[in-house]
Amino acid sequence: LNSQHLDITEQINEFEQLLQSFEENNGAIKSNKEFKDLQINLKTIREMMLQANENNTELHQHMTTIIEHLKILNLPLEQLEKTLPIITELDDETNKSKLACLRLLNEKVETMKKQRETLLNDFRKKIEDDDITKFVLMRRQENHKNLFSEQIKKHEEFINIIKQNCTAQDNILHSLTEANANIANIRTKISTTLEA
């Protein structure tokens, strides 16, 4: 491709020189529309050639990189494993406990999600099942404050469960934030290793 590119570039240069010479020898040609179009086309072709050359160079660089990667991938498995980066921080005993703590907290978060789904479904069912309209109509003349207080009392256990869940959420969030901060150096090392 490079030799073809050079041949075309030489032809364009030669053609430009001939046009310039023709223009110098024939001053009236400058106003000719076909001559102007020819100059514009020649300029466009030169720009396209430059762009094609840049693309060709970039393609060559990418192909070289891909070939190197393919050579690595073609290695036997044992040699391939040796070329992979090793993140020793993951094997460190101190970091293992930090990662285990993070895994445990993630499990707690998942458990909490499931609990929330269950609570939400239970709450919906309780709302559907708890229609006190007939009680309100039966006691039309009375003050309904007592009625509402009585009816709400039967949901106190559920309210306490929700409060406990919210408290647990705050505790887990706090612990998760601490655990995340504790493994910052591991995350940095992994990111650096993966970028290399």
C-alpha positions in Angstrom: 0.0 0.0 0.0 2.8 2.4 0.8 4.3 2.0 -2.7 1.0 2.7 -4.3 0.5 5.7 -2.0 3.9 7.0 -3.1 3.2 6.4 -6.7 -0.1 8.3 -6.5 1.5 11.1 -4.5 4.2 11.5 -7.1 1.5 11.5 -9.9 -0.4 14.2 -8.0 2.8 16.3 -7.5 3.6 15.9 -11.2 0.1 16.9 -12.2 0.2 19.9 -9.9 3.5 21.0 -11.4 2.1 20.6 -14.9 -1.0 22.7 -14.0 1.1 25.4 -12.4 3.3 25.5 -15.5 0.3 25.6 -17.8 -1.2 28.4 -15.7 2.0 30.4 -15.8 2.3 30.0 -19.6 -1.4 30.7 -20.2 -2.7 33.5 -18.0 -6.2 33.5 -19.4 -6.8 29.9 -18.1 -7.2 31.2 -14.5 -10.7 32.3 -15.2 -11.7 29.1 -16.9 -14.3 27.2 -14.8 -13.0 23.7 -15.8 -9.5 24.7 -14.8 -10.7 25.9 -11.4 -12.7 22.7 -10.9 -9.6 20.7 -11.8 -7.6 22.6 -9.2 -10.3 22.1 -6.5 -10.5 18.3 -7.4 -6.8 18.0 -7.2 -6.7 19.7 -3.8 -9.5 17.4 -2.6 -7.6 14.3 -3.9 -4.5 15.5 -2.0 -6.4 15.9 1.2 -8.0 12.5 0.8 -4.6 11.0 0.2 -3.3 12.6 3.4 -6.2 11.2 5.3 -5.8 7.8 3.7 -2.1 7.9 4.7 -3.0 8.7 8.3 -5.6 6.0 8.4 -3.1 3.5 6.9 -0.5 4.4 9.6 -3.1 4.1 12.4 -4.3 0.8 11.0 -0.8 -0.5 10.8 -0.2 0.4 14.5 -3.4 -1.3 15.5 -2.6 -4.4 13.5 0.9 -4.6 15.1 -0.7 -4.4 18.5 -3.3 -7.1 17.6 -0.6 -9.4 16.2 1.4 -9.1 19.5 -1.8 -9.9 21.5 -2.5 -12.9 19.3 1.1 -14.1 19.8 0.5 -14.0 23.5 -2.8 -15.7 23.3 -1.2 -18.4 21.2 1.2 -19.4 24.0 0.6 -22.6 26.0 -1.7 -22.1 29.0 1.2 -22.3 31.5 3.1 -19.5 29.7 0.0 -17.5 29.3 -0.8 -17.6 33.0 2.8 -16.3 33.7 2.1 -13.2 31.5 -1.0 -12.3 33.5 -0.6 -9.7 36.2 -0.7 -11.0 39.8 -2.5 -9.0 42.4 -0.7 -10.1 45.6 -2.8 -7.9 47.8 -5.7 -10.3 47.3 -3.7 -13.1 48.9 -2.5 -11.1 51.9 -4.1 -12.3 55.1 -5.0 -8.9 56.3 -6.7 -8.1 53.1 -8.5 -11.4 53.0 -10.3 -10.5 56.2 -11.2 -7.1 54.8 -12.6 -8.7 51.7 -14.5 -11.3 53.7 -16.0 -8.5 55.8 -17.1 -6.8 52.6 -18.6 -10.0 51.2 -20.5 -10.5 54.5 -21.8 -7.0 54.3 -22.9 -7.5 50.7 -24.8 -10.6 51.8 -26.5 -8.5 54.5 -27.5 -5.9 51.9 -29.0 -8.7 49.7 -30.8 -10.1 52.7 -32.1 -6.7 53.5 -33.3 -6.2 50.0 -35.3 -9.5 50.3 -36.7 -8.4 53.6 -37.8 -5.1 52.2 -39.6 -6.9 49.3 -41.3 -9.2 51.9 -42.2 -6.2 54.1 -43.6 -4.3 51.1 -45.7 -7.2 50.0 -46.9 -7.8 53.6 -47.7 -4.1 53.9 -49.7 -4.1 50.7 -51.7 -7.2 51.8 -52.4 -5.6 55.3 -53.6 -2.4 53.6 -55.9 -4.4 51.4 -57.2 -6.6 54.2 -57.6 -3.7 56.7 -60.7 -1.9 55.6 -62.2 -0.2 58.6 -65.0 1.6 56.7 -67.7 -0.6 58.3 -66.4 0.3 61.8 -66.5 4.0 60.9 -70.0 3.7 59.6 -71.2 1.8 62.7 -69.8 4.4 65.0 -70.9 7.4 63.0 -71.8 9.5 66.0 -68.6 8.9 67.9 -65.3 10.5 67.9 -63.1 8.4 65.6 -59.9 9.1 67.3 -60.2 6.1 69.6 -61.2 3.9 66.7 -58.2 4.9 64.7 -55.9 4.4 67.7 -57.3 0.9 68.2 -56.9 0.0 64.6 -53.4 1.4 64.4 -52.3 -0.6 67.5 -52.8 -3.9 65.6 -50.0 -2.7 63.2 -47.5 -1.8 65.9 -45.5 -5.0 65.5 -45.2 -4.3 61.8 -44.2 -0.7 62.5 -41.5 -1.9 64.9 -40.2 -4.3 62.3 -39.9 -1.5 59.8 -38.1 0.7 62.4 -35.7 -2.1 63.1 -35.1 -2.6 59.4 -34.3 1.1 59.0 -31.9 1.1 61.9 -30.2 -2.0 60.5 -29.9 -0.2 57.2 -28.1 2.7 58.8 -25.7 0.3 60.6 -25.0 -1.7 57.5 -24.5 1.5 55.4 -22.0 2.7 58.0 -20.2 -0.6 58.1 -20.2 -0.8 54.3 -18.7 2.7 54.1 -15.9 1.7 56.5 -15.2 -1.6 54.8 -15.1 0.2 51.4 -12.6 2.7 52.8 -10.5 -0.2 54.3 -10.1 -1.8 50.8 -9.3 1.4 49.0 -5.6 0.4 48.5 -6.8 -3.0 47.1 -9.1 -1.3 44.6 -6.3 1.1 43.6 -3.9 -1.7 43.0 -6.5 -3.7 41.0 -7.3 -0.6 38.9 -3.6 0.1 38.3 -2.9 -3.6 37.4 -5.9 -3.8 35.0 -4.9 -0.5 33.3 -1.3 -1.8 32.7 
